[in-house]
Amino acid sequence: MERDDLRAVQAPLKERYRAEPEAARVTLSATGILGDGVSCSVQTGHALAQAGLHPASGGDAALLCSGDMLLEALVACAGVTLRAVATSLGIDVTAGSVRAEGDLDFRGTLGVDREAPVGFSAIRLAFELETDVDEEQLATLQRLTERYCVVYQTLATAPALTTVVVRE
């Protein structure tokens, strides 16, 4: 896609977001199913992970949105971590699911409103588990899953992030 093509696609979206700020706010989500042992399957809808623009920023929905992929990574990591923690603690989880939702305001990423955040303003992670442990054990499982999930901790602690551009 050329710059002018991109601008042509995004121009009506930007106008709409200026006129209707709420239209720029989108909630993305990802879902995973806990598998046998220490595993979690994440539904991506695509066999090959090719990323592109989200429709709210001019994409045609033919490619994966990186925001969706981030949530999918969180779901996969949290699901695997939960399975590992449960296994380590001897907690029997017979089945379950993991869901992540994140709120985005596309005015930020499209430069429509400098006050609008670029990136997720909130992410919610939820587990639905089939288990007969008590509330204290469930709380321990949640606390340790949060503590040891790499993606969760990466998002929670805002690591230093750098960018390098190299000419080839």
PyMOL CGO cylinders between C-alpha atoms (Angstrom):
from pymol import cmd
from pymol.cgo import CYLINDER

trace = [
    CYLINDER, 0.00, 0.00, 0.00, 1.34, 3.43, -0.95, 0.3, 1, 1, 1, 1, 1, 1,
    CYLINDER, 1.34, 3.43, -0.95, 1.22, 6.49, 1.32, 0.3, 1, 1, 1, 1, 1, 1,
    CYLINDER, 1.22, 6.49, 1.32, -1.51, 8.18, -0.70, 0.3, 1, 1, 1, 1, 1, 1,
    CYLINDER, -1.51, 8.18, -0.70, -3.58, 5.00, -0.71, 0.3, 1, 1, 1, 1, 1, 1,
    CYLINDER, -3.58, 5.00, -0.71, -3.23, 4.75, 3.04, 0.3, 1, 1, 1, 1, 1, 1,
    CYLINDER, -3.23, 4.75, 3.04, -4.19, 8.38, 3.52, 0.3, 1, 1, 1, 1, 1, 1,
    CYLINDER, -4.19, 8.38, 3.52, -7.21, 7.90, 1.29, 0.3, 1, 1, 1, 1, 1, 1,
    CYLINDER, -7.21, 7.90, 1.29, -8.36, 4.94, 3.34, 0.3, 1, 1, 1, 1, 1, 1,
    CYLINDER, -8.36, 4.94, 3.34, -7.71, 6.63, 6.67, 0.3, 1, 1, 1, 1, 1, 1,
    CYLINDER, -7.71, 6.63, 6.67, -9.06, 10.10, 5.88, 0.3, 1, 1, 1, 1, 1, 1,
    CYLINDER, -9.06, 10.10, 5.88, -12.75, 9.18, 6.30, 0.3, 1, 1, 1, 1, 1, 1,
    CYLINDER, -12.75, 9.18, 6.30, -11.92, 7.28, 9.48, 0.3, 1, 1, 1, 1, 1, 1,
    CYLINDER, -11.92, 7.28, 9.48, -10.10, 10.28, 10.93, 0.3, 1, 1, 1, 1, 1, 1,
    CYLINDER, -10.10, 10.28, 10.93, -13.02, 12.55, 10.07, 0.3, 1, 1, 1, 1, 1, 1,
    CYLINDER, -13.02, 12.55, 10.07, -15.44, 10.15, 11.72, 0.3, 1, 1, 1, 1, 1, 1,
    CYLINDER, -15.44, 10.15, 11.72, -13.29, 9.91, 14.86, 0.3, 1, 1, 1, 1, 1, 1,
    CYLINDER, -13.29, 9.91, 14.86, -13.11, 13.70, 15.08, 0.3, 1, 1, 1, 1, 1, 1,
    CYLINDER, -13.11, 13.70, 15.08, -16.88, 13.93, 14.80, 0.3, 1, 1, 1, 1, 1, 1,
    CYLINDER, -16.88, 13.93, 14.80, -17.63, 10.81, 16.86, 0.3, 1, 1, 1, 1, 1, 1,
    CYLINDER, -17.63, 10.81, 16.86, -14.80, 10.11, 19.35, 0.3, 1, 1, 1, 1, 1, 1,
    CYLINDER, -14.80, 10.11, 19.35, -16.61, 7.04, 20.71, 0.3, 1, 1, 1, 1, 1, 1,
    CYLINDER, -16.61, 7.04, 20.71, -16.42, 5.38, 17.29, 0.3, 1, 1, 1, 1, 1, 1,
    CYLINDER, -16.42, 5.38, 17.29, -12.61, 5.22, 17.67, 0.3, 1, 1, 1, 1, 1, 1,
    CYLINDER, -12.61, 5.22, 17.67, -12.78, 3.14, 20.82, 0.3, 1, 1, 1, 1, 1, 1,
    CYLINDER, -12.78, 3.14, 20.82, -12.62, -0.58, 20.06, 0.3, 1, 1, 1, 1, 1, 1,
    CYLINDER, -12.62, -0.58, 20.06, -12.31, -3.56, 22.37, 0.3, 1, 1, 1, 1, 1, 1,
    CYLINDER, -12.31, -3.56, 22.37, -10.18, -6.39, 21.03, 0.3, 1, 1, 1, 1, 1, 1,
    CYLINDER, -10.18, -6.39, 21.03, -10.12, -9.85, 22.53, 0.3, 1, 1, 1, 1, 1, 1,
    CYLINDER, -10.12, -9.85, 22.53, -8.42, -13.22, 22.34, 0.3, 1, 1, 1, 1, 1, 1,
    CYLINDER, -8.42, -13.22, 22.34, -9.52, -16.58, 23.71, 0.3, 1, 1, 1, 1, 1, 1,
    CYLINDER, -9.52, -16.58, 23.71, -7.62, -19.73, 24.59, 0.3, 1, 1, 1, 1, 1, 1,
    CYLINDER, -7.62, -19.73, 24.59, -8.58, -23.20, 25.76, 0.3, 1, 1, 1, 1, 1, 1,
    CYLINDER, -8.58, -23.20, 25.76, -6.51, -24.95, 28.39, 0.3, 1, 1, 1, 1, 1, 1,
    CYLINDER, -6.51, -24.95, 28.39, -5.18, -28.23, 27.03, 0.3, 1, 1, 1, 1, 1, 1,
    CYLINDER, -5.18, -28.23, 27.03, -3.75, -31.38, 28.55, 0.3, 1, 1, 1, 1, 1, 1,
    CYLINDER, -3.75, -31.38, 28.55, -0.65, -31.04, 30.68, 0.3, 1, 1, 1, 1, 1, 1,
    CYLINDER, -0.65, -31.04, 30.68, 0.95, -27.61, 30.48, 0.3, 1, 1, 1, 1, 1, 1,
    CYLINDER, 0.95, -27.61, 30.48, -0.65, -26.20, 27.33, 0.3, 1, 1, 1, 1, 1, 1,
    CYLINDER, -0.65, -26.20, 27.33, -3.10, -23.62, 26.05, 0.3, 1, 1, 1, 1, 1, 1,
    CYLINDER, -3.10, -23.62, 26.05, -4.52, -23.36, 22.53, 0.3, 1, 1, 1, 1, 1, 1,
    CYLINDER, -4.52, -23.36, 22.53, -5.18, -19.85, 21.24, 0.3, 1, 1, 1, 1, 1, 1,
    CYLINDER, -5.18, -19.85, 21.24, -7.71, -19.28, 18.49, 0.3, 1, 1, 1, 1, 1, 1,
    CYLINDER, -7.71, -19.28, 18.49, -6.17, -16.95, 15.91, 0.3, 1, 1, 1, 1, 1, 1,
    CYLINDER, -6.17, -16.95, 15.91, -8.40, -17.63, 12.95, 0.3, 1, 1, 1, 1, 1, 1,
    CYLINDER, -8.40, -17.63, 12.95, -5.34, -17.73, 10.68, 0.3, 1, 1, 1, 1, 1, 1,
    CYLINDER, -5.34, -17.73, 10.68, -2.88, -20.54, 10.02, 0.3, 1, 1, 1, 1, 1, 1,
    CYLINDER, -2.88, -20.54, 10.02, -0.15, -18.06, 9.09, 0.3, 1, 1, 1, 1, 1, 1,
    CYLINDER, -0.15, -18.06, 9.09, 0.23, -15.05, 11.34, 0.3, 1, 1, 1, 1, 1, 1,
    CYLINDER, 0.23, -15.05, 11.34, 0.42, -12.10, 8.97, 0.3, 1, 1, 1, 1, 1, 1,
    CYLINDER, 0.42, -12.10, 8.97, -0.13, -8.72, 10.61, 0.3, 1, 1, 1, 1, 1, 1,
    CYLINDER, -0.13, -8.72, 10.61, -1.77, -5.69, 9.04, 0.3, 1, 1, 1, 1, 1, 1,
    CYLINDER, -1.77, -5.69, 9.04, -3.86, -2.69, 9.94, 0.3, 1, 1, 1, 1, 1, 1,
    CYLINDER, -3.86, -2.69, 9.94, -6.97, -3.11, 12.03, 0.3, 1, 1, 1, 1, 1, 1,
    CYLINDER, -6.97, -3.11, 12.03, -10.13, -1.99, 10.16, 0.3, 1, 1, 1, 1, 1, 1,
    CYLINDER, -10.13, -1.99, 10.16, -10.47, 0.91, 12.61, 0.3, 1, 1, 1, 1, 1, 1,
    CYLINDER, -10.47, 0.91, 12.61, -7.20, 2.27, 11.20, 0.3, 1, 1, 1, 1, 1, 1,
    CYLINDER, -7.20, 2.27, 11.20, -7.75, 1.49, 7.54, 0.3, 1, 1, 1, 1, 1, 1,
    CYLINDER, -7.75, 1.49, 7.54, -7.18, -2.24, 7.24, 0.3, 1, 1, 1, 1, 1, 1,
    CYLINDER, -7.18, -2.24, 7.24, -9.50, -4.58, 5.40, 0.3, 1, 1, 1, 1, 1, 1,
    CYLINDER, -9.50, -4.58, 5.40, -9.48, -7.32, 8.09, 0.3, 1, 1, 1, 1, 1, 1,
    CYLINDER, -9.48, -7.32, 8.09, -7.63, -9.71, 5.79, 0.3, 1, 1, 1, 1, 1, 1,
    CYLINDER, -7.63, -9.71, 5.79, -4.58, -9.75, 8.07, 0.3, 1, 1, 1, 1, 1, 1,
    CYLINDER, -4.58, -9.75, 8.07, -4.13, -10.11, 11.81, 0.3, 1, 1, 1, 1, 1, 1,
    CYLINDER, -4.13, -10.11, 11.81, -4.09, -7.01, 13.97, 0.3, 1, 1, 1, 1, 1, 1,
    CYLINDER, -4.09, -7.01, 13.97, -1.01, -6.79, 16.18, 0.3, 1, 1, 1, 1, 1, 1,
    CYLINDER, -1.01, -6.79, 16.18, -3.28, -5.77, 19.07, 0.3, 1, 1, 1, 1, 1, 1,
    CYLINDER, -3.28, -5.77, 19.07, -5.15, -9.05, 18.69, 0.3, 1, 1, 1, 1, 1, 1,
    CYLINDER, -5.15, -9.05, 18.69, -1.82, -10.86, 18.56, 0.3, 1, 1, 1, 1, 1, 1,
    CYLINDER, -1.82, -10.86, 18.56, -0.70, -9.18, 21.79, 0.3, 1, 1, 1, 1, 1, 1,
    CYLINDER, -0.70, -9.18, 21.79, -3.87, -10.33, 23.54, 0.3, 1, 1, 1, 1, 1, 1,
    CYLINDER, -3.87, -10.33, 23.54, -3.46, -13.81, 22.08, 0.3, 1, 1, 1, 1, 1, 1,
    CYLINDER, -3.46, -13.81, 22.08, 0.10, -13.93, 23.43, 0.3, 1, 1, 1, 1, 1, 1,
    CYLINDER, 0.10, -13.93, 23.43, -1.19, -12.90, 26.86, 0.3, 1, 1, 1, 1, 1, 1,
    CYLINDER, -1.19, -12.90, 26.86, -3.91, -15.58, 26.75, 0.3, 1, 1, 1, 1, 1, 1,
    CYLINDER, -3.91, -15.58, 26.75, -1.45, -18.28, 25.65, 0.3, 1, 1, 1, 1, 1, 1,
    CYLINDER, -1.45, -18.28, 25.65, 1.16, -17.34, 28.23, 0.3, 1, 1, 1, 1, 1, 1,
    CYLINDER, 1.16, -17.34, 28.23, -1.35, -16.98, 31.06, 0.3, 1, 1, 1, 1, 1, 1,
    CYLINDER, -1.35, -16.98, 31.06, -2.99, -20.30, 30.15, 0.3, 1, 1, 1, 1, 1, 1,
    CYLINDER, -2.99, -20.30, 30.15, 0.30, -22.17, 30.05, 0.3, 1, 1, 1, 1, 1, 1,
    CYLINDER, 0.30, -22.17, 30.05, 1.47, -20.48, 33.24, 0.3, 1, 1, 1, 1, 1, 1,
    CYLINDER, 1.47, -20.48, 33.24, -1.78, -21.30, 35.02, 0.3, 1, 1, 1, 1, 1, 1,
    CYLINDER, -1.78, -21.30, 35.02, -1.44, -24.93, 33.96, 0.3, 1, 1, 1, 1, 1, 1,
    CYLINDER, -1.44, -24.93, 33.96, 2.16, -25.02, 35.17, 0.3, 1, 1, 1, 1, 1, 1,
    CYLINDER, 2.16, -25.02, 35.17, 1.29, -23.39, 38.50, 0.3, 1, 1, 1, 1, 1, 1,
    CYLINDER, 1.29, -23.39, 38.50, -1.71, -25.68, 38.99, 0.3, 1, 1, 1, 1, 1, 1,
    CYLINDER, -1.71, -25.68, 38.99, 0.44, -28.68, 38.21, 0.3, 1, 1, 1, 1, 1, 1,
    CYLINDER, 0.44, -28.68, 38.21, 3.14, -27.47, 40.60, 0.3, 1, 1, 1, 1, 1, 1,
    CYLINDER, 3.14, -27.47, 40.60, 0.62, -26.93, 43.41, 0.3, 1, 1, 1, 1, 1, 1,
    CYLINDER, 0.62, -26.93, 43.41, -1.23, -30.18, 42.75, 0.3, 1, 1, 1, 1, 1, 1,
    CYLINDER, -1.23, -30.18, 42.75, -4.42, -28.32, 41.88, 0.3, 1, 1, 1, 1, 1, 1,
    CYLINDER, -4.42, -28.32, 41.88, -6.66, -30.32, 39.56, 0.3, 1, 1, 1, 1, 1, 1,
    CYLINDER, -6.66, -30.32, 39.56, -8.10, -28.11, 36.81, 0.3, 1, 1, 1, 1, 1, 1,
    CYLINDER, -8.10, -28.11, 36.81, -10.22, -30.42, 34.68, 0.3, 1, 1, 1, 1, 1, 1,
    CYLINDER, -10.22, -30.42, 34.68, -11.02, -27.80, 32.03, 0.3, 1, 1, 1, 1, 1, 1,
    CYLINDER, -11.02, -27.80, 32.03, -11.09, -24.07, 31.54, 0.3, 1, 1, 1, 1, 1, 1,
    CYLINDER, -11.09, -24.07, 31.54, -10.69, -21.08, 29.31, 0.3, 1, 1, 1, 1, 1, 1,
    CYLINDER, -10.69, -21.08, 29.31, -8.74, -17.84, 29.31, 0.3, 1, 1, 1, 1, 1, 1,
    CYLINDER, -8.74, -17.84, 29.31, -9.98, -14.57, 27.84, 0.3, 1, 1, 1, 1, 1, 1,
    CYLINDER, -9.98, -14.57, 27.84, -8.24, -11.23, 27.38, 0.3, 1, 1, 1, 1, 1, 1,
    CYLINDER, -8.24, -11.23, 27.38, -9.94, -8.02, 26.31, 0.3, 1, 1, 1, 1, 1, 1,
    CYLINDER, -9.94, -8.02, 26.31, -8.23, -4.73, 25.62, 0.3, 1, 1, 1, 1, 1, 1,
    CYLINDER, -8.23, -4.73, 25.62, -9.58, -1.25, 24.98, 0.3, 1, 1, 1, 1, 1, 1,
    CYLINDER, -9.58, -1.25, 24.98, -8.09, 0.91, 22.22, 0.3, 1, 1, 1, 1, 1, 1,
    CYLINDER, -8.09, 0.91, 22.22, -8.90, 4.43, 21.09, 0.3, 1, 1, 1, 1, 1, 1,
    CYLINDER, -8.90, 4.43, 21.09, -7.88, 4.68, 17.44, 0.3, 1, 1, 1, 1, 1, 1,
    CYLINDER, -7.88, 4.68, 17.44, -7.84, 8.46, 17.56, 0.3, 1, 1, 1, 1, 1, 1,
    CYLINDER, -7.84, 8.46, 17.56, -4.44, 8.12, 19.24, 0.3, 1, 1, 1, 1, 1, 1,
    CYLINDER, -4.44, 8.12, 19.24, -2.81, 5.84, 16.71, 0.3, 1, 1, 1, 1, 1, 1,
    CYLINDER, -2.81, 5.84, 16.71, -4.19, 7.84, 13.78, 0.3, 1, 1, 1, 1, 1, 1,
    CYLINDER, -4.19, 7.84, 13.78, -3.04, 11.16, 15.23, 0.3, 1, 1, 1, 1, 1, 1,
    CYLINDER, -3.04, 11.16, 15.23, -6.58, 12.54, 15.38, 0.3, 1, 1, 1, 1, 1, 1,
    CYLINDER, -6.58, 12.54, 15.38, -6.34, 13.57, 19.04, 0.3, 1, 1, 1, 1, 1, 1,
    CYLINDER, -6.34, 13.57, 19.04, -2.97, 14.00, 20.75, 0.3, 1, 1, 1, 1, 1, 1,
    CYLINDER, -2.97, 14.00, 20.75, -4.63, 13.47, 24.13, 0.3, 1, 1, 1, 1, 1, 1,
    CYLINDER, -4.63, 13.47, 24.13, -5.96, 10.03, 23.13, 0.3, 1, 1, 1, 1, 1, 1,
    CYLINDER, -5.96, 10.03, 23.13, -3.61, 7.23, 24.17, 0.3, 1, 1, 1, 1, 1, 1,
    CYLINDER, -3.61, 7.23, 24.17, -1.72, 5.20, 21.60, 0.3, 1, 1, 1, 1, 1, 1,
    CYLINDER, -1.72, 5.20, 21.60, -2.05, 1.59, 22.67, 0.3, 1, 1, 1, 1, 1, 1,
    CYLINDER, -2.05, 1.59, 22.67, -4.28, -0.21, 25.10, 0.3, 1, 1, 1, 1, 1, 1,
    CYLINDER, -4.28, -0.21, 25.10, -5.78, 1.89, 27.87, 0.3, 1, 1, 1, 1, 1, 1,
    CYLINDER, -5.78, 1.89, 27.87, -7.01, -1.19, 29.76, 0.3, 1, 1, 1, 1, 1, 1,
    CYLINDER, -7.01, -1.19, 29.76, -6.57, -4.95, 29.49, 0.3, 1, 1, 1, 1, 1, 1,
    CYLINDER, -6.57, -4.95, 29.49, -8.72, -7.47, 31.33, 0.3, 1, 1, 1, 1, 1, 1,
    CYLINDER, -8.72, -7.47, 31.33, -7.70, -11.10, 31.82, 0.3, 1, 1, 1, 1, 1, 1,
    CYLINDER, -7.70, -11.10, 31.82, -10.25, -13.67, 32.97, 0.3, 1, 1, 1, 1, 1, 1,
    CYLINDER, -10.25, -13.67, 32.97, -10.09, -17.39, 33.71, 0.3, 1, 1, 1, 1, 1, 1,
    CYLINDER, -10.09, -17.39, 33.71, -13.08, -19.72, 33.82, 0.3, 1, 1, 1, 1, 1, 1,
    CYLINDER, -13.08, -19.72, 33.82, -11.95, -22.92, 35.49, 0.3, 1, 1, 1, 1, 1, 1,
    CYLINDER, -11.95, -22.92, 35.49, -13.53, -26.27, 36.26, 0.3, 1, 1, 1, 1, 1, 1,
    CYLINDER, -13.53, -26.27, 36.26, -11.98, -27.14, 39.61, 0.3, 1, 1, 1, 1, 1, 1,
    CYLINDER, -11.98, -27.14, 39.61, -13.17, -27.96, 43.09, 0.3, 1, 1, 1, 1, 1, 1,
    CYLINDER, -13.17, -27.96, 43.09, -10.48, -26.15, 45.08, 0.3, 1, 1, 1, 1, 1, 1,
    CYLINDER, -10.48, -26.15, 45.08, -11.39, -23.64, 47.78, 0.3, 1, 1, 1, 1, 1, 1,
    CYLINDER, -11.39, -23.64, 47.78, -11.26, -19.86, 47.37, 0.3, 1, 1, 1, 1, 1, 1,
    CYLINDER, -11.26, -19.86, 47.37, -7.86, -19.60, 49.08, 0.3, 1, 1, 1, 1, 1, 1,
    CYLINDER, -7.86, -19.60, 49.08, -6.29, -22.08, 46.65, 0.3, 1, 1, 1, 1, 1, 1,
    CYLINDER, -6.29, -22.08, 46.65, -7.97, -20.28, 43.74, 0.3, 1, 1, 1, 1, 1, 1,
    CYLINDER, -7.97, -20.28, 43.74, -6.53, -16.96, 44.94, 0.3, 1, 1, 1, 1, 1, 1,
    CYLINDER, -6.53, -16.96, 44.94, -3.07, -18.55, 45.21, 0.3, 1, 1, 1, 1, 1, 1,
    CYLINDER, -3.07, -18.55, 45.21, -3.42, -19.94, 41.69, 0.3, 1, 1, 1, 1, 1, 1,
    CYLINDER, -3.42, -19.94, 41.69, -4.36, -16.50, 40.37, 0.3, 1, 1, 1, 1, 1, 1,
    CYLINDER, -4.36, -16.50, 40.37, -1.57, -14.71, 42.28, 0.3, 1, 1, 1, 1, 1, 1,
    CYLINDER, -1.57, -14.71, 42.28, 1.14, -17.12, 41.13, 0.3, 1, 1, 1, 1, 1, 1,
    CYLINDER, 1.14, -17.12, 41.13, -0.13, -17.15, 37.55, 0.3, 1, 1, 1, 1, 1, 1,
    CYLINDER, -0.13, -17.15, 37.55, 0.10, -13.35, 37.49, 0.3, 1, 1, 1, 1, 1, 1,
    CYLINDER, 0.10, -13.35, 37.49, 3.54, -13.50, 39.12, 0.3, 1, 1, 1, 1, 1, 1,
    CYLINDER, 3.54, -13.50, 39.12, 5.07, -15.99, 36.71, 0.3, 1, 1, 1, 1, 1, 1,
    CYLINDER, 5.07, -15.99, 36.71, 3.36, -15.20, 33.42, 0.3, 1, 1, 1, 1, 1, 1,
    CYLINDER, 3.36, -15.20, 33.42, 6.02, -13.54, 31.27, 0.3, 1, 1, 1, 1, 1, 1,
    CYLINDER, 6.02, -13.54, 31.27, 3.61, -11.63, 29.05, 0.3, 1, 1, 1, 1, 1, 1,
    CYLINDER, 3.61, -11.63, 29.05, 1.49, -10.49, 32.01, 0.3, 1, 1, 1, 1, 1, 1,
    CYLINDER, 1.49, -10.49, 32.01, 4.54, -9.24, 33.88, 0.3, 1, 1, 1, 1, 1, 1,
    CYLINDER, 4.54, -9.24, 33.88, 5.93, -7.56, 30.76, 0.3, 1, 1, 1, 1, 1, 1,
    CYLINDER, 5.93, -7.56, 30.76, 2.71, -5.62, 30.36, 0.3, 1, 1, 1, 1, 1, 1,
    CYLINDER, 2.71, -5.62, 30.36, 2.34, -4.91, 34.08, 0.3, 1, 1, 1, 1, 1, 1,
    CYLINDER, 2.34, -4.91, 34.08, 5.86, -3.57, 34.64, 0.3, 1, 1, 1, 1, 1, 1,
    CYLINDER, 5.86, -3.57, 34.64, 6.23, -1.40, 31.54, 0.3, 1, 1, 1, 1, 1, 1,
    CYLINDER, 6.23, -1.40, 31.54, 9.73, -2.50, 30.58, 0.3, 1, 1, 1, 1, 1, 1,
    CYLINDER, 9.73, -2.50, 30.58, 12.22, -0.18, 28.97, 0.3, 1, 1, 1, 1, 1, 1,
    CYLINDER, 12.22, -0.18, 28.97, 11.60, -0.29, 25.25, 0.3, 1, 1, 1, 1, 1, 1,
    CYLINDER, 11.60, -0.29, 25.25, 13.97, 0.90, 22.59, 0.3, 1, 1, 1, 1, 1, 1,
    CYLINDER, 13.97, 0.90, 22.59, 13.89, 1.09, 18.84, 0.3, 1, 1, 1, 1, 1, 1,
    CYLINDER, 13.89, 1.09, 18.84, 16.75, 0.94, 16.40, 0.3, 1, 1, 1, 1, 1, 1,
    CYLINDER, 16.75, 0.94, 16.40, 16.51, 1.64, 12.69, 0.3, 1, 1, 1, 1, 1, 1,
    CYLINDER, 16.51, 1.64, 12.69, 19.35, 0.30, 10.57, 0.3, 1, 1, 1, 1, 1, 1,
    CYLINDER, 19.35, 0.30, 10.57, 19.89, 0.99, 6.92, 0.3, 1, 1, 1, 1, 1, 1,
    CYLINDER, 19.89, 0.99, 6.92, 20.83, -2.11, 4.95, 0.3, 1, 1, 1, 1, 1, 1,
]
cmd.load_cgo(trace, "trace")
